[in-house]
Amino acid sequence: MYCTKVTELARLIACHECAAIYRRTAIVPNATANCQRCDAMLYRHIPDSLNRSLALYITALILWVIANLFPFLGMKVGGIYQENFLFAGGWALYQNGMGELGLVVFLTSIVFPLVTILGMIYLLLPARLGIAPPQAGRVFQLVKALEPWNLISVFMLGTLIAIVKLQELATVVPGLSLVALSMLLVVYAMARSQFDSETLWQRIEKIKALDTSVTSIRSDDKILHCHLCDGLQTTGHSCNRCGAAIHHRIEGSIEQTWALLFSAVLMLIPANLYPVMTFKKLGKGAPDTILSGIIYLIEGGLWGLGLIVLFASIIVPIAKLLSLSFLLYSVQKNSNWKPKDRALLYRVTEVVGSWSMVDVFLVGLLSGLVSLGLLANVTPGIGASFFGAAVILTMLAAHQFDPRLIWDRSHHNSAVAL
């Protein structure tokens, strides 16, 4: 992207999705500034961002501790009472020979949220006290890399479906951990919404007494945009702010995205052919594939949950594969067809992709909770591993695709709106 006149680089912001450049202007509190070209959000005005987000992240840490120390779900049937903890789902998958899937469940529902919360507190607390946190850039990179893989919301949907499926078998007793995790989901979302990275980095630069009004740029300068901290610069291979690798465009984006999509298709075939779990009651039961599980919910009168699982486990993965394939094809053909609509399609595709993990969490939850010998038992199937791999591959594909290519290869490529 190129700028048409000399200006101060520190006062500019680049759009993540189309690379258009804007001058930062003052907006009213709680308002947002959106890109005129692709309608993506550029920045927000969050009053007292550091204090608000710090308080919420500390609250989230307390809730995370409670959620992991106390029982998550209990089940009463006859004279038997069984309860489990939050980590039980991943552990049950490991015990059934599916350690790789158990690790995914453990990381995305427990470890990554903790690391993200601790990382944000590490950045915000010293900045609030007037201290520049050591290695702030590396910690910020880690937090940003893990945020898309914090799947607490998807885990909670899987918990809801598990509770409904178990109603006919036993009385399900919610534990203190479930309450804390529900509150954590809300508080964590609020903490993210109240955090403004620009405010944090301006505070750190002020503490370090760095010159932030540096660098005037001319018409022949190419501007490099850091997608993590929104810093802009004209030279170098790493961000001057956070140290992340920066580039004009993601190298090999098209080829790597195609490879990931093709691999996901290969994983989806056995994922839908092989059973994802076997639910036995009084010694009777048959293996369930994804489709047969959906049919079971609908035939049992649970239309709402059946449609949710259908949407998350079948429609979303297929739609994501088709959407990304269409975007890649249009970019390769230098298509000029409605770039704003294609940018919106990418935005939606990236957001909904993680919800397909609900089936994986459901299998882990049921395997960890239902282990009552001859009375009832749930065993995970190999189809769950293939399905988990397919979901992860499609998420990686969405992250690897560079949406700026939509605008680079269309005729709507004016990148400056100062």
N, C-alpha and C positions, 0 to 999 in steps of 0.2 A: 504494500500500500504506500501511497506517496502523498505528501502534504504540499499544498500549493503556495504557501507563504511562510515566512519566518514567524515563529511563535514559540512560546515556552512549553516545552514538552511536559512539564509537571502538571500543567493545567488541562491536559487532554486525557481522554479515555477512549479506548477502542472497544467496539462491540465484539463479544466472544464469537458470535455466530456468522457475522458477515464482514467483519473487519473494518466497518465504517468508523471514521474518527470524529469525535465530537469534543467541543470545549466544555469542561465542567462548569455548570452554572448553579447558583443557589436555588434550591427548591424548598417548599414548605415542609415542616416536620411530618414524617410518616408518609410522604409522597414518594413516588418512583419516577425515574426518567427512563423512557423507553426509546429504543432505536427507531428512527423514522423509516428506515429501509426494510428491516425484517421484523420489527416489533418486539425484539428480545429486550429484557430489562438491562439497563446500563448500570444504574446505581440507585441507591435510596438515601433518604435523609432520616436517620434514626437518632433521635435525641438521646443523649447520655448512653450511647451504645456500649461503651466499655463496662460501665457499672451494671447495666441491665443484663448483658450477656454473661458477665462474670458471676452474678448472683444466680442466674438460671443454671449455669454449668456446675456450680458448687451444689445446688439442689439436685441436679441430675446425678452427680457422683454419690450423694447420700442415698438416693433412690436405687441406684445400681447396686450398692452394697446390700441394702435390704433385700432386693430382688434375688440376690445370689446366696444369702445366708439362711433364708427361711424357706419352708416348703412351698412349692409352686402349685401343684394340683394334688388332690386326694380323691380316692375312689372307694365307695362303700358298696359292698355286695354281700348279702347274707350277713355272716358274722365276720367277714374279712374286710379289713381296711388297709389300703395301700396308698402311699403318697410318694411323690418324687420331687426333685429339685430342678432348677432351671437347666443345669448341665446334663440332666438325665437323657435327653433326646440324643445328643451327640454321642454320649457314652454307650447307649443301647445300640446305636448303629455300629460303633466300633466293636462291641462284643459279638455282633452278628456278622463279622467279617467285612464290614463296609467302612473301614477306618477313614478312607479319603472323604467319604460323604459326611461322616461324623465330624471330621475336622472342619469341613465347610460350615456345618451347622454351629459348631462351637465357636468358630471365629466370627461369623457374621452376626450371631445373636448375643455373644458375651464379650469376646476379646476386643474386637474392633470398636464397639461402642465405648468400652472403658478407655482404650488408648486415645480415642478421639477426645473424650471428655477431659482426660488428664492433660493431653496436649494443649487444649484450649485454655485450661486453667493455668498451665505453665506459661503461656503467652500473655494472658490477660492480667493475672495477678501482679507480676513484677511491673508491667507497663502502668497499671493503675497506681502502684506505689512509687512510680518515677524511676524504675530500674529497667534497663534494657536486658531482656532475657538472653543468656548465652545461647548460641546456635539457634536463634529464633527462626531463621530461614529453613533449616533442616526440619525442625519440629513442625513448622507451618506446611512444608511439603508433605510430611507424613500424614498430617491431619487431612489435608485436601485429597490425598491419594486414597485414604480409607473411608471418607465420608460416603461415597456411592455404595459401599459394601456394608454399611450399617443397616441391617434389615430387620430392625425391631418391629416396624409396622407390619411387615409381611409375616413375621413370626407370630404376632398377635392375631392376625387373621387365621393362621394355621391353628392356633390355640382355640379360637372360637369354633372352628369346624370340628376339631377333635372333641370338644365338650359336647357338641350336638350329637356327634356319632356315638358317643358313649352313654347318652341318656337312656337308651333302651337296655343297656347292659347293667348299669349301676348308677348310684347317686354320686354325682361329681361335686367335690367340695373345693371351692377356690381357696388357695392359700394366701398368706400375706405377701408372698413373692409376686403372685399374679396382680394383686392390687398395686404394688410398688412398680411393677413393670408397666402397667397401664398408665400410671402417673408419669413414669419416666418417658414414655412415648410422647406424651403431651409436652412435658417440660423441655425435652431435648429439641423438639420441633420449634418451640418458642425461643430457645437459646440460639438456634441457627438463624431464626428470622430476625433476632435483635442484634446479631453480630455484623459489624461493618469492617471489612478488612482494610479499607482505606484509612479509617480512623485509627486503627491499630498501628498501621505502618507509619502514619504521620506522627503518632505519639513516639514510636521507637526512634524514628529519625530525629525528632526534636530532642529526645533524651541524649542521643549520640552527638547532637549538634552538627548533623549533616546538612549540607547545602541542598535543599530540595527545589530551588528555583533554577537549577542548572540547565544547560543544554537547550540552545535554540536550534531549530531544524530548518532546513531549506528544501526547496522543491526537488532536489535530486537525492534526498536522504530517504532510505527505506526504514520504516518504523517497525520495530520488533515488539510484539505484545506478549507479556507473560500472562498465561491464562489462570495462574494460581493467585497472584496478588494484584493483578491489573496494572503492574508497572510497565512503562513504555521506555524504550531506548533505541538508539540507532546503530549501535555496534555491539559486538560480543556474542558469545554462545551461551552465557548464563545470565540470569536476571541479576541486576545490580542490587535489588531489594532482598529477594528471598533465596537467590542462588540456584533456582530451578533452571533446567535446560530450556532454552527458548529457540524458536525457529520461525521462519516466515510462514511455513505451512508444515503440517506433519509429514515427514518423509515417508514415502511408500504407503500413504494412507489408503489408496484405492486397492492396491494389491493385497495388503495385509487384511483389510476388511473383507474382501472376497474370500480369502483363505479361511478366516474365522467363520464366515457364514457357511461355507461348504462343509467345514468340520462340524458345525452345529446341525446341519441337515443329516449328516451321517449318524450323529448321536440320537437324533429324534426318532429315527426309524426303530432301533431296538427299544427305545424308551417307551414307545407306544405298543410294541408287540409283546414285551416281557412284563410280568407282573411287578407292580411297585410295592405291594405288600399282601400278606395273607392274614385274614382276620378269622380266627377260629373261636367258636362259642360252643361249649359242651362237646368238644372234639369234632365239631362239624364246621366246615368252611372251605372256601375255594380261593385261590389266588385272584387278586383284583388288578387289572390293568387300570390305566388312567380313565379310559372310557367306561369300563364296567363300574368303577367307583362312582362316576358321575351318574350313571343309570341307577345305581343303588340309592343314591340320595334322592333322585327325582321320584322313583317308585315308592320311596318311603314318605313321600309328601313334602320333602324338604326342597321345594322348587328353588327358593332363593339361594340356598347354599350350593345346590347343584349347578345353578347358572353361574355363580361366582367361580366355582372350580372349573367349569367349562370355559369360562372367559379367561381365567388366569393360566390354565394348564394346556389349553389347546388353541384357542383363538389368538391369544397374545403372542405365543411363540411363532405361530404361522404368520400372523400379521407383521410381526417384527422382521422376520426373514424377507417377506415380500416388500415391505417398506424400504428396508436398507438396500435390497437388490435394485429396486426402482431408482432410489437416489444415486446409487453407484452408476447404474446404466445411464441416467440422465446427465451425470457429470462427465462420464466418458464420451458421450455424444455431444458435449457442449450445448446442451439444451437451454433454450431461452424461455421455457414454459414455466410461468408463474413461480419465480424463485422464492417469493415470500411464502407461498403455500407449501413449497417443498421444505423451506426452513421450519415452518410450523409442524410439518409431518415429522421431521427429524426430532424436534423438541418433544413431541408427544411420544415418539418411539423410545427415546432415551429414558423418559420418566416411567413408563409403564412396564418396561422390561423386567425389572426385579420382582414384580408381583408373581411371576411364574414360579418363584421358589416356594410358594405356599404348599405345594404338594410334598416337597422335600421335608419341610418343617413338620408337616402333618404326619408323615411316616415316622420321623424321629420321635415326635411327641407320643404317638400311640405305642410305639415300640418300647419307650421308656416307662410308660404308665401301665399298660395292660400286660401283665405277666402273672397270671393267676393259675398257672398249671393247667389242669384239665378243664377248669371252669371257663377260662378265656385266655387267649394269647394272640399277640400281634407280632408277625415276623416280617421284616423289610425284604423286598425283592430287588433283584438286580436292575429292574427297570428304573428304579429310583436313582441309581448311580448314573445311568445314561442320561436320564432327564436332567439331573443336576448339572452334569457336564454341558448339556445343550444350552441350558439357561445361562451358565457362566460364559460360554463362548459367545452367545448373542449379546450379552452385556459388554464383553470386551470389544466386540465388533462395533457396537454403538459408540464406545469411547474412542475407538481408533479412527472412526470416520471423521473427517475434518469438514464441518458444515460450511466453512468459508469457501470451499471449492465450488459450492453451488453458485456463488456470486462471481467468483473469479472467471468461471467458464460460461457465464451468461453475458448478455449485453448490458445488464444492469450493474455495472461494475464501478460506479463512482464511489470512491471510498472515503470521501471527505465531506463533512457537513458541519463546518465550523460556524 
